[in-house]
Amino acid sequence: MKKYTEMTKEELEALRSELNAKYKEYQAKDLKLNMARGKPCVEQLDLSMGMMDVLAGGCDLTCDDGTDCRNYGVLDGIPEAKELLADMMEVPVDNIIIYGNSSLNIMYDTIARSMTHGVMGSTPWSKLDKVKFLCPVPGYDRHFKITEYFGIEMINVPMTPEGPDMDMVEKLVSEDESIKGIWCVPKYSNPQGYSYSDLTVRRFARLEPAAKDFRIYWDNAYTVHHLYDDKQDNLVEILAECKRAGNPDMVYKFASTSKISFPGSGIAALASSLNNLEDITKQLTVQTIGHDKVNQLRHVRYFRDIHGIIEHMRKHADILRPKFEAVLDILEKELGGLGIGEWTKPKGGYFISFDSLDGCAKDIVARCKKAGVIMTGAGATYPYGKDPKDSNIRIAPSYPSLADLITATELFALCVKLSSINKLLSAKE
Amino acid sequence: MKKYTEMTKEELEALRSELNAKYKEYQAKDLKLNMARGKPCVEQLDLSMGMMDVLAGGCDLTCDDGTDCRNYGVLDGIPEAKELLADMMEVPVDNIIIYGNSSLNIMYDTIARSMTHGVMGSTPWSKLDKVKFLCPVPGYDRHFKITEYFGIEMINVPMTPEGPDMDMVEKLVSEDESIKGIWCVPKYSNPQGYSYSDLTVRRFARLEPAAKDFRIYWDNAYTVHHLYDDKQDNLVEILAECKRAGNPDMVYKFASTSKISFPGSGIAALASSLNNLEDITKQLTVQTIGHDKVNQLRHVRYFRDIHGIIEHMRKHADILRPKFEAVLDILEKELGGLGIGEWTKPKGGYFISFDSLDGCAKDIVARCKKAGVIMTGAGATYPYGKDPKDSNIRIAPSYPSLADLITATELFALCVKLSSINKLLSAKE
């Protein structure tokens, strides 16, 4: 296949006519497909239906230590749920607090509390002139929305297949006291599916921040979300690594069962040092009497233990793997060697990251939309929704059926071609 | 029965010897009873066990509008849950947002948001020199803990059987721009079981606050929590009343099913004007992807509609009524006419409020504790835990068995007598 970048004006124009005709065919199909969000598909949701049965039939809702899960009480989670999620998050059971249904909400609360009450005795951020966060890009839009909502200035840090550019992270964090945090999705990152290398994690743990209240916001959303049994990314456990490095309080770790059981009806947790948890508990005890213990018990009774979660995740993988592979196959077949796009090939998580020629992402997403396929908005993977190169697009293969996904990806590839041709042609004018 | 206040020193001393002997008998019993918190008892929790069955057996978890409750999405609650709670809260369905498991958490979030982002465009409270709240006293300790946590100055407003002292509320609110809110439990109040009179609610709706961001925090926790079918308090609906009075945005209304289904595993809601909800949604959309829709569906499938809730609350009442009556009977029999205490006689809610002679409450609670009966800490019903007269004690009859409750209340009455005698004797010295 000849590279588009090596084609003459005439070749490109001829190709455009041909592709435009194809595009019109797609438009005529009246498609309504969505590859925008990392939503599990119906078959994945069906995997957890047994969860609705485990507490039925008048069964005893008492946990091992005698607590009646139906009544008030227990601020940090029932012991068996703490064990389950501690095993999943690879931390000691004492380092965990079980929250409600949403890890995003825990992250929001963490920032909100830092704004009004500081971090372990530091000045509340709302009293400071300037608060900044480092944002590895492209990244997760909902992280960036939280920091934006609180008026925190966001600084882009480029991502590499090994994780964020650590030279830049180390330099900025050590020089600027107003930098209070960094957003990380360290395993099967959103949107690339990259996992931080051992060295990257070790460099994180050894950061020497100018701000005492600097924290790493370690959103380990995809910790058990492998696509393959034999090819799995491994991530160095950050809490232990920070402790070894003499920075035990430097990290907040977040996770949930949203993409294990039911999104929106799972359980979420925070893991951190005892000092941080003590600080957080001062808030938590004012904020609520306790989270949903019945749902905690439901998860424990259904999954039993971490092995149960791992076995369950195999079933998710069996559904997701063909979808990821279909997208990657089509991208390779349609776009491979054309020099108009690059994409990641994740071994887990929920996304594929696509980079088009500069200045084409918005146009590609708009073209897809006009033909009935919704992609994540171009720019969404950057703070303030501003992708400086206008090149990154997040692909979420999980939700559509395999047949729909194939159609949508073929259309996507077509739109990439059309946008690229226009871009290349306009450069020749 | 002769009033203690009319007894001679010798009579009091003789009585004290007699009562001290009785107290020692209680101490010998090695009691472990708890009348501290408004926790439902096991029999009440058993009422809702059917809730664990309604979604079992692979039943369809789709709601009326086609939303799959198992997946992400829906920020403000599924329509059928909104209808159920709107009916319970006596507001239009458009004026409600369904949250997670805790109305206390909604209140916390409401204050937290006002601190960082203000109210409908007002200056964030964290930027102001001084923020104050009015606190009808005695009141609910967890309300006061929230405002205390955010450094908000609390001003005591005396409660009457008609509600807060409205002369004082009107005056303070209209004069002082730093007063941003008032905590209210308007129906079967915590701890008195008072319900605000029609006139009180009307005066609330007609307040003319100096602060544009003043809001009434209307915690209607006990809206359907009657003890009797024939004797029920009625409360004028505040949202509609504020609208009629030209103050549509002045109130946030909170409720939950915590004491209807399962405490900690219920669903909570906020009701307010569309303007307020729009303001709040700006936060909510950043804070979470959505609350637990499966649990919302569970509640709807179990209760079906407001009539289902009312029927269910009859069963709660059948369990609670004998307990309240037992406590009131013992108080009347043991303390009636002695001039050493007054108490409320609620027709609903979870508490009885007891007022001892000034300066006796802490001593009474300590005496109870030494004999194995835990009461709500004296002072807890006041901001900062400071009851200026040291006289108020909250009695929570729900949790202990009837037999235990009788023992605990008899001991309580005995401790009231002993403390009062000591108080009266020390005044004679």
Boltz contact constraints between the chains, C-beta under 6 A:
constraints:
  - contact:
      token1: [A, 39]
      token2: [B, 71]
      max_distance: 6.0
  - contact:
      token1: [A, 39]
      token2: [B, 72]
      max_distance: 6.0
  - contact:
      token1: [A, 45]
      token2: [B, 70]
      max_distance: 6.0
  - contact:
      token1: [A, 49]
      token2: [B, 58]
      max_distance: 6.0
  - contact:
      token1: [A, 52]
      token2: [B, 55]
      max_distance: 6.0
  - contact:
      token1: [A, 52]
      token2: [B, 56]
      max_distance: 6.0
  - contact:
      token1: [A, 53]
      token2: [B, 56]
      max_distance: 6.0
  - contact:
      token1: [A, 55]
      token2: [B, 52]
      max_distance: 6.0
  - contact:
      token1: [A, 56]
      token2: [B, 52]
      max_distance: 6.0
  - contact:
      token1: [A, 56]
      token2: [B, 53]
      max_distance: 6.0
  - contact:
      token1: [A, 56]
      token2: [B, 56]
      max_distance: 6.0
  - contact:
      token1: [A, 58]
      token2: [B, 49]
      max_distance: 6.0
  - contact:
      token1: [A, 70]
      token2: [B, 45]
      max_distance: 6.0
  - contact:
      token1: [A, 70]
      token2: [B, 262]
      max_distance: 6.0
  - contact:
      token1: [A, 71]
      token2: [B, 39]
      max_distance: 6.0
  - contact:
      token1: [A, 71]
      token2: [B, 263]
      max_distance: 6.0
  - contact:
      token1: [A, 72]
      token2: [B, 39]
      max_distance: 6.0
  - contact:
      token1: [A, 72]
      token2: [B, 263]
      max_distance: 6.0
  - contact:
      token1: [A, 72]
      token2: [B, 264]
      max_distance: 6.0
  - contact:
      token1: [A, 100]
      token2: [B, 100]
      max_distance: 6.0
  - contact:
      token1: [A, 101]
      token2: [B, 292]
      max_distance: 6.0
  - contact:
      token1: [A, 102]
      token2: [B, 288]
      max_distance: 6.0
  - contact:
      token1: [A, 104]
      token2: [B, 288]
      max_distance: 6.0
  - contact:
      token1: [A, 105]
      token2: [B, 287]
      max_distance: 6.0
  - contact:
      token1: [A, 105]
      token2: [B, 288]
      max_distance: 6.0
  - contact:
      token1: [A, 108]
      token2: [B, 287]
      max_distance: 6.0
  - contact:
      token1: [A, 112]
      token2: [B, 112]
      max_distance: 6.0
  - contact:
      token1: [A, 115]
      token2: [B, 116]
      max_distance: 6.0
  - contact:
      token1: [A, 116]
      token2: [B, 115]
      max_distance: 6.0
  - contact:
      token1: [A, 126]
      token2: [B, 126]
      max_distance: 6.0
  - contact:
      token1: [A, 145]
      token2: [B, 286]
      max_distance: 6.0
  - contact:
      token1: [A, 146]
      token2: [B, 286]
      max_distance: 6.0
  - contact:
      token1: [A, 149]
      token2: [B, 286]
      max_distance: 6.0
  - contact:
      token1: [A, 262]
      token2: [B, 70]
      max_distance: 6.0
  - contact:
      token1: [A, 263]
      token2: [B, 71]
      max_distance: 6.0
  - contact:
      token1: [A, 263]
      token2: [B, 72]
      max_distance: 6.0
  - contact:
      token1: [A, 264]
      token2: [B, 72]
      max_distance: 6.0
  - contact:
      token1: [A, 264]
      token2: [B, 290]
      max_distance: 6.0
  - contact:
      token1: [A, 264]
      token2: [B, 293]
      max_distance: 6.0
  - contact:
      token1: [A, 265]
      token2: [B, 292]
      max_distance: 6.0
  - contact:
      token1: [A, 265]
      token2: [B, 294]
      max_distance: 6.0
  - contact:
      token1: [A, 286]
      token2: [B, 145]
      max_distance: 6.0
  - contact:
      token1: [A, 286]
      token2: [B, 146]
      max_distance: 6.0
  - contact:
      token1: [A, 286]
      token2: [B, 149]
      max_distance: 6.0
  - contact:
      token1: [A, 287]
      token2: [B, 105]
      max_distance: 6.0
  - contact:
      token1: [A, 287]
      token2: [B, 108]
      max_distance: 6.0
  - contact:
      token1: [A, 288]
      token2: [B, 102]
      max_distance: 6.0
  - contact:
      token1: [A, 288]
      token2: [B, 104]
      max_distance: 6.0
  - contact:
      token1: [A, 288]
      token2: [B, 105]
      max_distance: 6.0
  - contact:
      token1: [A, 290]
      token2: [B, 264]
      max_distance: 6.0
  - contact:
      token1: [A, 292]
      token2: [B, 101]
      max_distance: 6.0
  - contact:
      token1: [A, 292]
      token2: [B, 265]
      max_distance: 6.0
  - contact:
      token1: [A, 293]
      token2: [B, 264]
      max_distance: 6.0
  - contact:
      token1: [A, 294]
      token2: [B, 265]
      max_distance: 6.0
